[in-house]
Amino acid sequence: MMDQDSSGYVDKILDWYVGLPDTPMRPSRYDRKLAIELCRRQVPLAVVESAFLLATARRRLRDPSLAPLPPVRSLHYFLPLIEEILAAPLPKGYPDYLRDKLRRHHIYPAPKPANPS
């Protein structure tokens, strides 16, 4: 059973996920299961948010002459980026840079800043 803090963590991740471009309108039970696992592993919300920002920037700010990418079907899509950022954190300020760049290109909604964890 999850406590209130865990539930808030999971809900925040899932809210961010479904608010991203190219993601489903509702999370699946597998998405929820992965969010719970990230909580259990104590992955900081800032790392998850950074992975969402980085993936969105890579998907949406790529060469427009390339074929469009298929929609994201699962939260698992972001897991390699989460692992990459855990292994080699992004430079300080880079998530803010990505968030601002996505906003300037009118790619909404971008995830709201996470409280550092």
C-alpha positions as CSV (number, residue, x, y, z in Angstrom):
1,M,0.0,0.0,0.0
2,M,1.3,3.5,-0.9
3,D,1.4,6.3,1.6
4,Q,0.2,9.8,0.8
5,D,3.7,11.0,-0.2
6,S,4.2,8.0,-2.5
7,S,0.8,8.5,-4.0
8,G,1.6,12.2,-4.7
9,Y,4.9,11.2,-6.4
10,V,3.1,8.7,-8.6
11,D,0.3,11.1,-9.5
12,K,2.7,13.9,-10.4
13,I,4.7,11.6,-12.7
14,L,1.6,10.4,-14.4
15,D,0.1,13.9,-14.7
16,W,3.3,15.1,-16.3
17,Y,3.4,12.1,-18.6
18,V,-0.1,12.4,-20.0
19,G,0.4,16.2,-20.4
20,L,3.4,15.8,-22.8
21,P,2.9,15.9,-26.5
22,D,2.6,12.6,-28.3
23,T,1.6,10.6,-25.1
24,P,-1.7,8.9,-24.3
25,M,-4.5,10.9,-22.7
26,R,-4.6,8.4,-19.8
27,P,-1.9,6.4,-18.2
28,S,-2.1,2.6,-18.3
29,R,-1.8,0.3,-15.4
30,Y,1.7,-0.5,-16.6
31,D,2.5,3.2,-16.5
32,R,1.3,3.4,-12.9
33,K,3.3,0.3,-12.1
34,L,6.5,1.9,-13.4
35,A,5.8,5.2,-11.6
36,I,5.4,3.2,-8.4
37,E,8.7,1.4,-9.1
38,L,10.4,4.8,-9.7
39,C,9.0,5.9,-6.3
40,R,10.2,2.7,-4.6
41,R,13.7,3.3,-6.1
42,Q,13.5,6.9,-4.8
43,V,14.3,8.4,-8.3
44,P,14.1,12.2,-7.7
45,L,11.2,13.9,-9.4
46,A,13.7,16.4,-10.9
47,V,15.3,13.4,-12.8
48,V,12.0,12.2,-14.2
49,E,11.1,15.8,-15.2
50,S,14.5,16.2,-16.9
51,A,14.0,13.0,-18.8
52,F,10.5,14.2,-20.0
53,L,12.0,17.6,-21.0
54,L,15.0,16.0,-22.9
55,A,12.8,13.5,-24.7
56,T,10.3,16.1,-25.7
57,A,13.0,18.4,-27.0
58,R,14.6,15.6,-29.0
59,R,11.3,14.6,-30.5
60,R,9.8,18.0,-31.2
61,L,12.9,20.1,-32.1
62,R,14.4,17.7,-34.6
63,D,14.9,18.3,-38.3
64,P,11.3,19.0,-39.7
65,S,12.3,17.3,-43.0
66,L,12.5,13.9,-41.2
67,A,9.5,11.7,-41.0
68,P,7.4,12.2,-37.9
69,L,8.0,9.9,-35.0
70,P,5.2,7.6,-33.8
71,P,3.4,8.5,-30.6
72,V,4.8,7.5,-27.2
73,R,2.7,4.6,-26.0
74,S,4.2,3.9,-22.6
75,L,6.0,5.6,-19.7
76,H,8.7,3.0,-20.3
77,Y,9.8,5.0,-23.3
78,F,11.4,7.4,-20.9
79,L,13.2,4.8,-18.8
80,P,16.4,4.8,-20.7
81,L,16.7,8.6,-20.4
82,I,15.9,8.4,-16.7
83,E,18.7,5.8,-16.3
84,E,21.0,8.0,-18.4
85,I,20.4,11.0,-16.3
86,L,20.9,9.1,-13.1
87,A,24.2,7.8,-14.4
88,A,25.3,11.2,-15.7
89,P,23.3,14.1,-14.4
90,L,22.5,17.0,-16.7
91,P,24.5,20.2,-16.2
92,K,23.0,22.6,-13.7
93,G,20.5,24.8,-15.4
94,Y,20.0,22.6,-18.4
95,P,16.5,21.5,-17.5
96,D,15.5,25.2,-17.2
97,Y,17.1,25.8,-20.6
98,L,15.1,23.0,-22.2
99,R,11.9,24.1,-20.5
100,D,12.3,27.7,-21.8
101,K,13.2,26.4,-25.3
102,L,10.1,24.2,-25.4
103,R,8.0,27.2,-24.3
104,R,9.5,29.5,-26.9
105,H,8.5,26.9,-29.6
106,H,5.0,26.7,-28.1
107,I,5.3,23.1,-27.2
108,Y,2.8,22.8,-24.4
109,P,2.2,21.7,-21.9
110,A,5.8,21.4,-20.6
111,P,6.2,19.8,-17.2
112,K,6.1,22.2,-14.3
113,P,9.3,22.4,-12.2
114,A,9.8,19.7,-9.7
115,N,10.8,20.3,-6.1
116,P,14.4,19.1,-5.8
117,S,14.4,15.7,-4.1
